[in-house]
């Protein structure tokens, strides 16, 4: 039986202490991380977001398709005007043909640094994996800054500089004992020997792709981004910001006298920019051991975790190559058999000349920006979706996003510092007829440095039909596409110095954001948006906006 999940989300400040630093932290309902939403496949969701702060806010339900309900998607100035201080807005949508682990987070400025939580969709039929599950364990990665994140973001945009690195990574809001003053702020989960657990792993970090492993234990991947995969065993996983991975873990090891095994996350480094190179750890604690009985944190002497890849290890490529759609009769792989349109876009970092009479603190006295096909995305002053739906004057955007790079060059082999890296600014969109089978080739470039970019597509899942290192070859690479069981995701990690090709059917009417999920890159303009026009029938058309839709 279908039901409606309803709740109130109060966006409010709360004093929170980590690493011996106490500061006002933006939260939902005073919780850090925020509350978990649990629904069943097919349920309706109604979340009333009440803004109790002086600043604007929005919430995005990351990975939820939002079929015909783009008004509830959340990215500020793309699908809605922000919720002003003292106002509220009820996000209403239905979860259709989706099951598994997703997340929700703020989608205004850098508020998702602390405003995030798990979004769990239970299936209407039993799980596909046969092992009995003793318990399900959400594990959400995040970042903690001792300083104020809003101030950091505004300084970065004012001077064109890079952001400060975080002071810690966190597991369910807890940094763990490798950081100052943090023994008491350590994630510990007690397990029973011989039992199997479902770990729902979410990367809600603002700026870093992360490796994750549990000492001495093997993980079995069964789902990514709320889609079933062919199960495979692995010593570790890599998860980019915005991605989720469900794994099975069987407590089948013999613990030492501490009764504990380390679980840890550390960054996958692909950038020359400064970053947080620390490691966050927690513990699996086996029950019926001394440590479990005294209920105190006894930190083992040996905190090494040999199966956790090093920061510059290319295990990420090996891991992503193993992910495949389950492609069963029950859950077929609905990859399009052919495409109607191919878009090839560079994803680049840029270095803009410093305007006269301005202070610029980027490299060489310039300003950092980012772009897709050398277009640095500028959010308009009102919601694009609202403008499009109401057929208002389109001065805020245009429909001429370039469908290929303006000129061809050695994208990944270019000199990182000597080329002209100035970009163009604007709000250029792509408009697609309903039902268009679309291919987007995402090509990394070597400007400033080659880097792994997690690209998130709103409103649609897609299939990663191909990826590789170097420059995409339009005459050769498509012959090697996987059209049988490509992984289905909503966020793709475009390989460092490489490319990824994604296919999907544009069958969700509305306006949809595509952007890098490294927050500084989105702020610098590594984004675009596309319009899917209404289809021929009523059920293929965007629904009208709700009555309490915010105005700008």
C-alpha positions in Angstrom: 0.0 0.0 0.0 1.4 3.4 -1.0 1.7 6.0 1.7 2.8 9.6 2.2 5.9 10.5 4.2 5.6 13.9 5.8 7.8 15.9 8.1 9.0 19.4 9.0 12.7 20.4 8.3 13.7 23.4 10.4 16.8 25.0 9.0 18.5 26.5 12.1 21.8 27.2 13.8 23.1 25.0 16.6 26.3 25.3 18.6 28.4 22.3 17.8 31.8 21.3 19.1 34.4 19.3 17.1 38.2 19.3 17.4 37.9 21.5 20.5 36.3 24.2 18.4 32.7 25.3 19.1 30.8 27.3 16.5 27.3 27.9 15.2 26.6 25.2 12.6 23.8 25.2 10.1 21.6 22.1 10.7 18.2 20.6 10.1 16.2 20.2 13.3 19.4 20.7 15.3 20.8 17.4 14.0 24.3 16.9 12.5 24.2 15.1 10.1 20.5 15.8 9.5 17.6 13.3 10.0 17.3 10.2 7.8 14.3 10.0 5.5 13.0 6.4 5.0 10.3 5.7 2.5 9.1 2.8 0.3 9.2 2.6 -3.4 6.2 4.4 -4.8 5.6 6.6 -1.7 4.7 10.3 -1.8 7.0 12.6 0.1 6.1 16.0 1.6 8.8 17.8 3.5 8.0 21.3 4.8 11.3 23.2 5.0 11.0 26.1 7.5 13.8 28.6 7.2 14.7 29.9 10.6 17.8 31.7 9.6 18.4 35.2 8.1 19.9 33.7 4.9 18.3 32.0 2.0 18.2 28.2 1.7 17.0 25.3 -0.5 17.1 21.4 -0.2 17.9 19.0 -3.0 16.8 15.4 -3.0 20.0 14.0 -4.6 19.3 11.2 -7.1 15.5 11.3 -6.8 14.1 11.5 -10.4 11.5 14.1 -9.6 9.3 12.9 -12.5 7.3 15.9 -13.7 8.0 17.6 -10.3 11.1 19.7 -11.1 9.7 22.4 -8.7 10.8 20.1 -5.9 14.4 19.4 -7.1 16.0 22.2 -5.1 19.0 23.9 -6.8 18.7 27.6 -6.2 17.9 29.7 -9.3 17.7 26.6 -11.5 14.4 25.1 -10.4 13.3 27.4 -7.7 14.0 30.8 -6.0 15.5 30.2 -2.6 13.4 30.0 0.6 13.9 33.4 2.3 14.5 33.7 6.0 11.3 33.3 8.0 9.5 31.6 5.1 8.7 28.0 4.3 8.2 25.8 1.3 6.8 22.2 1.1 8.7 19.9 -1.3 6.2 17.4 -2.7 7.2 14.5 -5.0 6.7 10.8 -5.5 9.5 8.2 -5.5 8.9 6.2 -8.7 10.7 3.1 -9.8 13.6 3.7 -7.4 14.9 1.8 -4.5 18.1 2.0 -2.4 20.3 4.6 -0.9 20.4 8.3 -1.9 21.0 11.5 0.0 19.5 15.0 0.5 21.5 18.2 1.0 21.2 21.9 0.9 21.7 23.4 -2.6 22.3 27.0 -1.8 25.8 28.5 -1.5 28.0 26.1 0.5 25.3 25.1 3.0 25.6 21.4 2.3 28.9 21.5 4.2 26.7 20.6 7.2 23.1 20.3 5.9 22.8 16.8 4.6 21.4 13.4 5.5 20.5 9.9 4.1 17.4 9.3 1.9 16.6 5.6 2.0 14.0 3.9 -0.3 13.0 0.4 0.7 11.9 -1.9 -2.2 8.4 -3.3 -2.4 9.9 -6.8 -2.9 12.7 -8.5 -1.0 16.3 -7.5 -1.6 18.0 -9.4 -4.5 20.9 -10.6 -2.4 20.3 -13.8 -0.6 22.3 -13.3 2.6 20.1 -12.6 5.7 20.8 -9.0 6.8 21.3 -8.6 10.6 21.1 -4.8 10.4 21.5 -1.8 8.0 24.1 0.8 8.8 24.1 4.3 7.2 27.6 5.6 6.9 27.8 9.3 5.8 31.1 10.9 5.0 31.4 14.7 5.5 33.9 17.4 6.3 34.4 19.8 9.2 35.9 23.2 9.2 36.9 25.0 12.4 36.3 28.3 10.6 33.1 29.6 9.2 32.3 28.1 5.8 30.2 31.0 4.5 33.1 33.4 5.1 35.5 31.1 3.4 33.2 30.8 0.3 32.7 34.6 0.1 36.4 35.3 0.4 37.1 32.7 -2.3 34.6 34.3 -4.7 35.7 37.9 -3.9 39.4 37.3 -4.6 39.2 34.4 -7.1 41.3 32.2 -4.8 40.9 28.6 -3.8 39.1 27.5 -0.6 40.7 26.5 2.6 41.0 22.7 3.1 38.7 21.2 5.7 40.2 20.4 9.2 38.8 16.9 9.3 36.7 14.3 7.5 33.8 12.8 9.5 31.9 9.6 9.7 28.3 10.3 10.6 29.5 13.7 11.9 32.3 12.3 14.0 36.0 12.8 13.1 37.5 10.0 15.2 40.6 9.6 17.3 43.3 10.7 14.8 42.2 14.3 15.2 42.7 16.6 18.2 40.2 16.2 21.1 38.2 13.6 19.2 38.4 10.3 21.0 34.9 10.9 22.3 33.7 11.9 18.8 34.3 8.5 17.2 31.9 6.4 15.2 31.6 2.8 16.7 29.3 0.1 15.5 28.9 -3.2 17.4 28.5 -6.3 15.3 27.8 -10.0 16.1 30.3 -12.5 14.8 29.1 -14.5 11.8 26.3 -12.0 10.9 26.0 -10.0 7.7 25.4 -6.2 7.6 24.3 -3.9 4.9 26.4 -0.7 4.9 24.7 2.3 3.2 27.7 4.4 2.3 27.1 8.1 1.3 29.7 10.7 0.4 28.3 14.0 1.4 31.7 15.7 1.6 32.0 19.1 0.0 35.2 18.7 -1.9 36.8 15.3 -1.8 36.4 11.8 -3.4 37.1 9.2 -0.7 38.4 5.7 -0.4 36.8 3.5 2.3 37.7 0.2 3.8 37.3 -2.0 6.9 40.5 -3.6 8.2 40.7 -7.3 7.4 37.2 -7.4 5.9 36.0 -7.9 2.4 33.1 -5.7 1.1 30.6 -7.0 -1.4 29.1 -4.2 -3.6 25.4 -4.7 -4.4 24.2 -1.3 -5.3 25.4 2.2 -6.5 23.3 5.4 -6.6 20.1 3.4 -5.7 20.5 0.9 -8.6 21.3 -2.8 -8.2 24.7 -4.0 -9.5 26.2 -7.4 -10.3 27.6 -8.2 -6.9 31.4 -8.2 -6.6 33.9 -8.4 -3.7 36.5 -5.8 -3.1 39.0 -4.7 -0.5 37.9 -1.1 -0.6 35.6 1.3 -2.5 35.9 4.8 -3.9 32.9 7.1 -3.6 32.8 10.6 -5.0 30.8 13.4 -3.5 27.2 12.8 -4.4 27.6 9.0 -4.9 26.3 6.2 -2.7 27.4 2.6 -2.5 25.7 -0.3 -0.7 28.0 -3.1 0.5 27.5 -6.3 2.4 30.0 -7.0 5.2 30.2 -10.2 7.1 31.7 -10.1 10.6 33.8 -13.2 10.0 37.2 -12.1 11.4 38.8 -12.9 14.8 39.5 -9.7 16.7 42.4 -9.0 19.1 41.9 -8.1 22.7 40.5 -4.7 21.8 37.6 -6.4 20.0 37.8 -3.8 17.3 38.6 -3.4 13.6 39.4 0.0 12.1 37.1 1.4 9.4 38.6 4.4 7.6 38.1 6.9 4.8 40.8 9.0 3.2 40.9 11.2 0.0 41.6 10.0 -3.5 44.0 12.7 -4.6 44.0 13.8 -8.2 44.6 17.6 -7.8 47.6 19.8 -7.3 45.5 22.2 -5.3 45.8 22.1 -1.5 43.5 19.6 0.1 42.8 17.9 3.4 45.2 14.9 3.4 44.0 13.4 6.7 42.2 10.2 7.5 39.0 9.7 9.5 38.5 6.4 11.3 35.9 4.6 13.3 35.5 1.1 14.6 33.6 -2.1 14.1 33.4 -3.6 17.6 32.7 -7.3 17.9 30.3 -8.1 20.8 31.1 -10.4 23.7 34.6 -9.0 23.9 36.2 -7.0 26.8 35.9 -3.7 24.9 32.2 -4.3 24.2 31.5 -5.2 27.8 33.1 -2.1 29.4 31.6 0.2 26.7 34.7 2.4 26.6 36.7 3.4 23.6 39.9 1.4 23.8 41.9 2.5 20.8 44.0 -0.4 19.5 47.7 0.2 19.2 47.7 -0.8 15.6 45.6 1.6 13.6 46.9 0.6 10.2 44.5 -0.6 7.6 46.4 -2.3 4.8 43.4 -2.7 2.5 42.8 1.0 2.3 44.3 2.5 -0.9 46.9 5.3 -0.6 45.8 8.7 -1.6 47.4 8.7 -5.0 46.6 5.0 -5.7 44.8 4.5 -9.0 42.6 1.8 -7.4 39.6 4.2 -8.3 39.9 3.2 -11.9 40.1 -0.5 -11.1 37.1 -0.2 -8.8 34.9 1.7 -11.3 35.6 -0.8 -14.0 34.0 -3.5 -11.9 30.7 -1.8 -11.4 28.0 -3.2 -13.8 24.3 -3.0 -13.9 22.6 -6.2 -12.7 20.8 -6.4 -16.1 18.3 -9.1 -15.1 14.9 -9.9 -16.4 13.5 -8.4 -13.2 15.7 -5.3 -13.4 16.7 -4.9 -17.0 19.3 -2.4 -18.2 17.3 0.2 -20.1 20.3 1.8 -21.9 19.1 3.3 -25.2 20.1 1.2 -28.2 21.1 4.3 -30.2 21.4 8.1 -29.6 19.7 11.0 -31.3 22.2 13.6 -30.3 25.8 13.6 -29.1 27.2 16.5 -27.0 31.0 16.6 -26.4 32.0 19.0 -23.6 35.3 19.8 -22.0 35.3 20.1 -18.2 38.0 22.6 -17.4 39.5 24.7 -14.7 40.3 28.3 -15.8 42.5 31.2 -14.9 41.0 34.5 -15.6 43.0 37.7 -16.1 42.5 40.0 -13.1 40.2 43.0 -13.9 41.6 46.5 -13.4 41.4 47.9 -9.9 40.6 44.4 -8.4 42.7 42.3 -6.0 43.0 38.7 -7.3 44.6 35.9 -5.2 44.5 33.0 -7.6 47.6 31.6 -9.2 49.9 34.3 -10.7 47.7 37.1 -9.5 44.6 35.9 -11.5 41.2 34.5 -10.6 40.2 30.8 -10.6 37.1 29.8 -12.6 35.8 26.6 -14.2 33.8 25.8 -17.3 32.1 23.4 -19.7 33.1 24.0 -23.3 34.7 27.2 -22.1 31.3 28.5 -20.8 31.4 29.4 -17.1 27.9 29.1 -15.8 26.2 32.1 -14.2 23.0 31.6 -12.2 20.3 34.1 -13.2 18.5 36.3 -10.7 15.3 34.2 -10.9 14.5 30.5 -11.3 15.1 29.2 -14.9 12.3 26.7 -14.5 9.8 29.4 -13.5 10.9 31.6 -16.4 10.6 28.7 -18.9 7.2 27.5 -17.6 5.7 31.0 -17.6 7.3 31.8 -21.0 8.9 34.9 -19.6 11.4 37.0 -21.5 14.5 34.8 -21.7 17.0 37.6 -21.0 18.2 35.5 -18.1 19.3 32.6 -20.2 19.8 31.5 -23.9 19.5 28.2 -25.7 22.9 28.0 -27.4 25.1 25.9 -25.2 27.9 24.7 -27.6 27.5 21.1 -28.5 31.2 20.5 -29.0 34.4 22.4 -28.0 34.9 25.6 -29.9 38.2 24.2 -31.2 40.0 20.9 -30.9 43.3 20.6 -29.1 45.3 18.1 -27.0 42.8 18.3 -24.1 44.7 16.3 -21.6 48.2 17.1 -22.8 48.0 20.8 -22.9 50.6 22.8 -20.9 48.8 23.4 -17.6 50.0 27.0 -17.0 51.1 28.7 -20.2 47.9 28.6 -22.3 45.3 31.3 -22.4 42.8 30.0 -19.9 40.3 32.9 -19.9 36.7 31.7 -20.1 33.4 33.1 -21.2 30.5 33.8 -18.8 26.8 33.2 -19.3 23.7 31.1 -18.8 23.6 29.0 -21.9 21.2 26.0 -21.9 20.5 23.0 -24.1 16.9 22.4 -25.2 15.8 18.9 -26.0 12.5 17.4 -27.4 10.9 15.0 -25.0 12.3 11.5 -25.4 15.6 12.5 -27.0 18.2 9.7 -26.5 21.2 11.8 -25.5 24.9 11.1 -25.3 27.2 13.4 -23.3 30.9 12.9 -23.6 32.7 14.6 -20.6 36.3 15.3 -21.5 38.8 16.3 -18.7 41.4 18.9 -19.7 44.9 19.7 -18.4 44.4 23.3 -17.7 46.0 24.0 -14.2 45.9 20.2 -13.7 44.1 17.1 -14.9 41.7 16.0 -12.2 38.9 13.5 -11.4 35.6 15.4 -11.6 32.3 14.0 -10.2 29.6 15.2 -12.5 26.0 15.0 -11.3 23.0 15.1 -13.6 19.7 16.2 -12.0 16.3 14.7 -13.0 17.7 11.6 -14.8 19.8 8.5 -14.2 22.3 7.7 -16.9 24.4 4.8 -18.2 28.2 5.1 -18.3 28.7 3.3 -21.6 32.4 4.1 -21.9 35.4 5.8 -20.2 39.1 6.0 -20.7 42.3 7.9 -20.3 43.6 10.6 -22.7 41.5 12.3 -25.3 38.2 10.9 -26.5 38.3 9.6 -30.1 34.9 9.9 -31.7 35.8 7.5 -34.5 37.3 4.7 -32.3 36.0 4.9 -28.7 32.3 4.3 -29.4 33.1 0.9 -30.9 34.1 -0.2 -27.4 31.0 1.0 -25.6 29.3 -1.3 -23.2 25.6 -1.4 -24.2 24.9 -4.7 -22.4 25.3 -3.9 -18.7 26.8 -0.4 -18.2 26.6 1.0 -14.7 23.5 3.2 -14.0 24.2 6.2 -11.9 23.3 9.9 -11.2 26.9 11.0 -10.6 30.0 9.9 -12.6 33.6 10.3 -11.6 35.2 11.5 -14.9 38.7 9.9 -14.8 41.7 12.2 -14.2 43.2 13.0 -17.6 40.4 11.1 -19.3 36.8 11.0 -20.4 33.5 9.4 -19.7 30.5 8.9 -22.1 27.0 8.8 -20.6 23.7 7.9 -22.4 20.2 8.5 -21.2 16.7 9.2 -22.4 15.6 12.8 -21.7 12.1 11.8 -20.6 11.5 14.1 -17.6 10.1 17.5 -18.6 11.6 20.5 -16.9 14.9 22.2 -16.4 17.8 20.2 -15.1 21.2 21.1 -13.7 24.5 19.3 -14.6 27.5 20.3 -12.4 30.6 19.1 -10.8 30.0 17.9 -7.2 33.2 19.4 -6.0 31.6 22.6 -4.5 34.4 25.0 -5.4 34.2 23.9 -9.0 30.5 24.6 -9.2 31.0 28.0 -7.6 33.6 28.7 -10.3 31.1 27.8 -13.0 31.7 24.1 -13.9 28.0 23.6 -14.7 25.3 23.9 -17.3 21.6 23.2 -17.5 19.2 21.6 -20.1 15.5 21.9 -20.8 13.4 18.8 -21.6 10.3 20.0 -23.4 6.8 18.6 -22.7 5.8 15.4 -24.4 2.7 14.9 -26.5 0.5 13.6 -23.7 -0.6 15.0 -20.4 1.4 12.4 -18.5 4.6 13.6 -20.3 4.2 17.3 -19.3 5.6 19.2 -16.4 3.0 19.7 -13.6 2.1 23.2 -12.5 4.1 24.9 -9.7 2.7 24.5 -6.2 0.9 27.3 -4.5 3.6 28.0 -2.0 6.4 28.1 -4.6 9.0 30.7 -3.4 9.5 34.0 -5.3 12.7 35.8 -5.9 
